[in-house]
Amino acid sequence: MTAAGVAVVARGAGARAAALALRGGCRTAAPGRPCTGPARPLCTAPGTAPDMKRYLWERYREAKRSTEELVPSIMSNLLNPDAIFSNNEMSLSDIEIYGFDYDYTLVFYSKHLHTLIFNAARDLLINEHRYPVEIRKYEYDPSFAIRGLHYDVQRAVLMKIDAFHYIQLGTVYRGLSVVPDEEVIDMYEGSHVPLEQMSDFYGKSSHGNTMKQFMDIFSLPEMTLLSCVNEYFLKNNIDYEPVHLYKDVKDSIRDVHIKGIMYRAIEADIEKYICYAEQTRAVLAKLADHGKKMFLITNSPSSFVDKGMSYIVGRDWRDLFDVVIVQAEKPNFFNDKRRPFRKMNEKGVLLWDKIHKLQKGQIYKQDLTLKHGWRTGAIIPELRSELKIMNTEQYIQTMTWLQTLTGLLEQMQVHRDADSQLVLQEWKKERKEMREMTKSFFNAQFGSLFRTDQNPTYFLRRLSRFADIYMASLSCLLNYDVNHTFYPRRTPLQHELPAWSDIPSIFGAPRLQEAQAK
């Protein structure tokens, strides 16, 4: 290293050995002196040693009192689960054309659908891939997985990864059992997953799908089935190839769709599987009344979409749309130049006519490349339930104290004597236990869809990159004027926030937005 930088090697829970390279040097310390954090002097009688334990625990209790006083003000300003949140400034007055996906955008499904997909794919594994009939004892558990998880195909482990490619320890599962942190660190030589092993934004990897990220809501039964079959093989000491298992489960889930198993079941009992949503029609009617053009694009077949839309919107649903595109084969729909549009008749039969323009009231299959500068909105159904949890007094109290305790640890770490270190270890233990508790508020295995312990998840990274706005459901649009402008909140960067030690009165307790965003 040059004189302007130092290299620090550290060992800890996150890695076997982490190297930190610092460039540029410190400008705040006097020449020849290291930079140190601020430390508050202790007032003691001359010739006596300070009672560090007593001092630190007094600060702890003072911080507790400050936190308790702060909670009521946070409770008086809760988040709105029906709000629309923006990653990018966007005015609806500029939007002339609205495009809608079908599944989990215009139509929402009941809890029965994932059970249907899981059971059908499980039976395909048994009947067509010759898997042991005993796996039929496993049933779908809707509380097991969350979206956005990564699956290591070679190692057969499911995990949660943050936006910086770090594995959240305690969220790595082999089968249905958590993998100990030490084993995870040994497997990955730390907790960081290199970029070349990660899936790209379309679910592929330069290293043969070393890591697969499950982004789609339909992937929840797939993750659960993978974990259940892994569990069976592990519990029965059966030697198997994880790559083959991943491919077989993936193909079985795909066949549930491609072979029409899911479509036929839903059409046969539409009230069981589709959640009636009168607000869907209200949103579409509002946009149509204001002269907006609308199109529907879906990978689903025409007859399936027609029955679903007729149920939730009405038989005249096609009058609301200028164009309907089915069997689009997204995401290739957006970048494949080789597949021109084809018109379909009322019976779903493809016609051979050359398409010169798209006509209102017609149904089309496939697409040409889209070169327009589309703005994007994401529907995240899990958002509403997570916001409701974040608005509870228990969550707010826990997160506010967790933030305060973290600040206290940061401020008091300058005390290196043995007594102080014992106190700090107790605080660290409490902090770890609280982190585990906050994770269980959302999902016992994997926590929140949007956060690891302190960082955004890889899921949120993708959401922030690709979605200008996001909301829990389409009905949220009814709360806004068609000319409304969405302004993203200015999120402070780390160097824009005051240090914990700069706010001694409340020990750096989080501001309202931070406490609720956690």
ChimeraX attribute file (.defattr): number of C-alpha atoms within 10 A of each C-alpha:
attribute: neighborCount
match mode: 1-to-1
recipient: residues
	/A:1	9
	/A:2	7
	/A:3	8
	/A:4	10
	/A:5	13
	/A:6	13
	/A:7	12
	/A:8	11
	/A:9	10
	/A:10	12
	/A:11	11
	/A:12	9
	/A:13	12
	/A:14	20
	/A:15	18
	/A:16	16
	/A:17	14
	/A:18	14
	/A:19	11
	/A:20	11
	/A:21	11
	/A:22	13
	/A:23	13
	/A:24	10
	/A:25	12
	/A:26	14
	/A:27	8
	/A:28	10
	/A:29	11
	/A:30	9
	/A:31	8
	/A:32	6
	/A:33	9
	/A:34	9
	/A:35	12
	/A:36	9
	/A:37	10
	/A:38	12
	/A:39	12
	/A:40	10
	/A:41	6
	/A:42	11
	/A:43	8
	/A:44	10
	/A:45	8
	/A:46	6
	/A:47	6
	/A:48	7
	/A:49	9
	/A:50	12
	/A:51	12
	/A:52	17
	/A:53	15
	/A:54	13
	/A:55	13
	/A:56	18
	/A:57	14
	/A:58	12
	/A:59	15
	/A:60	18
	/A:61	11
	/A:62	14
	/A:63	23
	/A:64	18
	/A:65	13
	/A:66	17
	/A:67	24
	/A:68	13
	/A:69	12
	/A:70	19
	/A:71	19
	/A:72	13
	/A:73	11
	/A:74	20
	/A:75	16
	/A:76	9
	/A:77	12
	/A:78	17
	/A:79	16
	/A:80	11
	/A:81	18
	/A:82	18
	/A:83	17
	/A:84	20
	/A:85	17
	/A:86	19
	/A:87	19
	/A:88	18
	/A:89	12
	/A:90	18
	/A:91	13
	/A:92	13
	/A:93	11
	/A:94	11
	/A:95	14
	/A:96	12
	/A:97	13
	/A:98	16
	/A:99	16
	/A:100	16
	/A:101	16
	/A:102	18
	/A:103	17
	/A:104	16
	/A:105	17
	/A:106	23
	/A:107	21
	/A:108	18
	/A:109	17
	/A:110	13
	/A:111	13
	/A:112	14
	/A:113	18
	/A:114	22
	/A:115	17
	/A:116	19
	/A:117	26
	/A:118	26
	/A:119	20
	/A:120	17
	/A:121	26
	/A:122	29
	/A:123	18
	/A:124	20
	/A:125	23
	/A:126	15
	/A:127	12
	/A:128	10
	/A:129	15
	/A:130	10
	/A:131	17
	/A:132	13
	/A:133	12
	/A:134	10
	/A:135	19
	/A:136	15
	/A:137	8
	/A:138	16
	/A:139	14
	/A:140	20
	/A:141	15
	/A:142	14
	/A:143	12
	/A:144	16
	/A:145	22
	/A:146	23
	/A:147	21
	/A:148	25
	/A:149	26
	/A:150	24
	/A:151	27
	/A:152	20
	/A:153	20
	/A:154	16
	/A:155	14
	/A:156	19
	/A:157	23
	/A:158	28
	/A:159	24
	/A:160	30
	/A:161	27
	/A:162	23
	/A:163	17
	/A:164	15
	/A:165	17
	/A:166	19
	/A:167	24
	/A:168	22
	/A:169	22
	/A:170	16
	/A:171	22
	/A:172	26
	/A:173	20
	/A:174	20
	/A:175	23
	/A:176	20
	/A:177	13
	/A:178	16
	/A:179	18
	/A:180	13
	/A:181	18
	/A:182	16
	/A:183	12
	/A:184	20
	/A:185	18
	/A:186	12
	/A:187	11
	/A:188	14
	/A:189	15
	/A:190	22
	/A:191	22
	/A:192	17
	/A:193	16
	/A:194	11
	/A:195	12
	/A:196	12
	/A:197	18
	/A:198	22
	/A:199	21
	/A:200	15
	/A:201	11
	/A:202	11
	/A:203	13
	/A:204	16
	/A:205	17
	/A:206	12
	/A:207	11
	/A:208	12
	/A:209	19
	/A:210	19
	/A:211	27
	/A:212	23
	/A:213	26
	/A:214	20
	/A:215	18
	/A:216	10
	/A:217	17
	/A:218	17
	/A:219	22
	/A:220	25
	/A:221	25
	/A:222	25
	/A:223	24
	/A:224	24
	/A:225	27
	/A:226	24
	/A:227	22
	/A:228	23
	/A:229	24
	/A:230	22
	/A:231	18
	/A:232	18
	/A:233	15
	/A:234	15
	/A:235	10
	/A:236	8
	/A:237	9
	/A:238	10
	/A:239	8
	/A:240	11
	/A:241	12
	/A:242	17
	/A:243	15
	/A:244	12
	/A:245	20
	/A:246	23
	/A:247	12
	/A:248	19
	/A:249	21
	/A:250	17
	/A:251	16
	/A:252	24
	/A:253	24
	/A:254	15
	/A:255	17
	/A:256	20
	/A:257	15
	/A:258	14
	/A:259	11
	/A:260	15
	/A:261	15
	/A:262	17
	/A:263	18
	/A:264	13
	/A:265	14
	/A:266	21
	/A:267	17
	/A:268	10
	/A:269	10
	/A:270	17
	/A:271	14
	/A:272	16
	/A:273	19
	/A:274	20
	/A:275	16
	/A:276	18
	/A:277	15
	/A:278	13
	/A:279	18
	/A:280	20
	/A:281	18
	/A:282	16
	/A:283	17
	/A:284	22
	/A:285	16
	/A:286	15
	/A:287	20
	/A:288	15
	/A:289	10
	/A:290	10
	/A:291	11
	/A:292	18
	/A:293	16
	/A:294	19
	/A:295	17
	/A:296	19
	/A:297	22
	/A:298	21
	/A:299	19
	/A:300	20
	/A:301	17
	/A:302	22
	/A:303	15
	/A:304	15
	/A:305	21
	/A:306	14
	/A:307	15
	/A:308	24
	/A:309	20
	/A:310	13
	/A:311	19
	/A:312	20
	/A:313	22
	/A:314	14
	/A:315	13
	/A:316	10
	/A:317	16
	/A:318	20
	/A:319	11
	/A:320	20
	/A:321	21
	/A:322	18
	/A:323	20
	/A:324	23
	/A:325	24
	/A:326	23
	/A:327	16
	/A:328	20
	/A:329	16
	/A:330	14
	/A:331	10
	/A:332	15
	/A:333	20
	/A:334	15
	/A:335	14
	/A:336	16
	/A:337	12
	/A:338	10
	/A:339	15
	/A:340	14
	/A:341	21
	/A:342	18
	/A:343	20
	/A:344	19
	/A:345	12
	/A:346	10
	/A:347	8
	/A:348	15
	/A:349	11
	/A:350	14
	/A:351	12
	/A:352	10
	/A:353	10
	/A:354	10
	/A:355	12
	/A:356	7
	/A:357	7
	/A:358	14
	/A:359	13
	/A:360	15
	/A:361	13
	/A:362	16
	/A:363	23
	/A:364	26
	/A:365	25
	/A:366	23
	/A:367	23
	/A:368	15
	/A:369	14
	/A:370	12
	/A:371	8
	/A:372	6
	/A:373	6
	/A:374	12
	/A:375	13
	/A:376	14
	/A:377	20
	/A:378	18
	/A:379	19
	/A:380	17
	/A:381	16
	/A:382	17
	/A:383	19
	/A:384	17
	/A:385	12
	/A:386	17
	/A:387	18
	/A:388	14
	/A:389	16
	/A:390	23
	/A:391	19
	/A:392	13
	/A:393	14
	/A:394	12
	/A:395	19
	/A:396	22
	/A:397	18
	/A:398	18
	/A:399	24
	/A:400	25
	/A:401	25
	/A:402	22
	/A:403	22
	/A:404	23
	/A:405	23
	/A:406	18
	/A:407	22
	/A:408	24
	/A:409	19
	/A:410	15
	/A:411	21
	/A:412	19
	/A:413	14
	/A:414	15
	/A:415	15
	/A:416	11
	/A:417	9
	/A:418	11
	/A:419	14
	/A:420	20
	/A:421	17
	/A:422	13
	/A:423	16
	/A:424	22
	/A:425	12
	/A:426	11
	/A:427	17
	/A:428	15
	/A:429	11
	/A:430	13
	/A:431	18
	/A:432	13
	/A:433	11
	/A:434	16
	/A:435	18
	/A:436	16
	/A:437	15
	/A:438	21
	/A:439	18
	/A:440	14
	/A:441	15
	/A:442	18
	/A:443	15
	/A:444	16
	/A:445	22
	/A:446	26
	/A:447	22
	/A:448	24
	/A:449	22
	/A:450	22
	/A:451	22
	/A:452	24
	/A:453	17
	/A:454	10
	/A:455	16
	/A:456	18
	/A:457	26
	/A:458	24
	/A:459	22
	/A:460	17
	/A:461	14
	/A:462	14
	/A:463	18
	/A:464	15
	/A:465	10
	/A:466	16
	/A:467	16
	/A:468	20
	/A:469	22
	/A:470	21
	/A:471	22
	/A:472	22
	/A:473	25
	/A:474	25
	/A:475	20
	/A:476	17
	/A:477	20
	/A:478	16
	/A:479	11
	/A:480	13
	/A:481	11
	/A:482	17
	/A:483	11
	/A:484	13
	/A:485	15
	/A:486	18
	/A:487	14
	/A:488	14
	/A:489	12
	/A:490	7
	/A:491	10
	/A:492	10
	/A:493	7
	/A:494	8
	/A:495	7
	/A:496	8
	/A:497	11
	/A:498	11
	/A:499	15
	/A:500	20
	/A:501	19
	/A:502	13
	/A:503	12
	/A:504	15
	/A:505	11
	/A:506	21
	/A:507	25
	/A:508	23
	/A:509	26
	/A:510	21
	/A:511	12
	/A:512	17
	/A:513	14
	/A:514	14
	/A:515	21
	/A:516	22
	/A:517	12
	/A:518	21
